[in-house]
Amino acid sequence: FARHEGLHIEELVCAPPSLEDTFVNILDTNDSIREGRT
């Protein structure tokens, strides 16, 4: 996670589940765009 958003692991661990899901969705979207699966 840190390599994508510059966040510390501790920040994600302390984040509310909904916020964590949002980051996961953002990362999945970024990965898909990089692989050409928009």
Kinemage of the C-alpha trace (Angstrom):
@kinemage 1
@onewidth
@group {chain A} dominant
@subgroup {mainchain}
@vectorlist {calphas} color= white
{ca phe a 1} P 0.000 0.000 0.000
{ca ala a 2} L 2.740 2.415 0.952
{ca arg a 3} L 4.375 2.171 -2.461
{ca his a 4} L 1.189 3.432 -4.128
{ca glu a 5} L -0.183 6.126 -1.832
{ca gly a 6} L 2.789 6.973 0.367
{ca leu a 7} L 0.877 5.800 3.446
{ca his a 8} L 2.343 4.021 6.436
{ca ile a 9} L 1.110 0.517 7.217
{ca glu a 10} L 0.090 1.727 10.681
{ca glu a 11} L -2.250 4.288 9.112
{ca leu a 12} L -4.028 1.590 7.111
{ca val a 13} L -4.288 -0.702 10.134
{ca cys a 14} L -5.910 2.084 12.151
{ca ala a 15} L -8.192 3.150 9.309
{ca pro a 16} L -11.924 2.369 9.429
{ca pro a 17} L -12.931 -0.650 7.311
{ca ser a 18} L -14.768 1.546 4.825
{ca leu a 19} L -11.691 3.736 4.344
{ca glu a 20} L -9.477 0.684 3.941
{ca asp a 21} L -11.868 -0.682 1.303
{ca thr a 22} L -11.659 2.644 -0.509
{ca phe a 23} L -7.865 2.434 -0.664
{ca val a 24} L -8.065 -1.161 -1.872
{ca asn a 25} L -10.483 -0.122 -4.613
{ca ile a 26} L -8.180 2.729 -5.650
{ca leu a 27} L -5.181 0.417 -5.785
{ca asp a 28} L -7.115 -2.193 -7.775
{ca thr a 29} L -8.184 0.510 -10.223
{ca asn a 30} L -4.618 1.787 -10.580
{ca asp a 31} L -3.339 -1.744 -11.185
{ca ser a 32} L -6.023 -2.332 -13.808
{ca ile a 33} L -5.200 0.916 -15.612
{ca arg a 34} L -1.480 0.088 -15.672
{ca glu a 35} L -2.259 -3.332 -17.131
{ca gly a 36} L -4.603 -1.816 -19.715
{ca arg a 37} L -7.761 -3.260 -18.170
{ca thr a 38} L -9.729 -0.032 -17.807
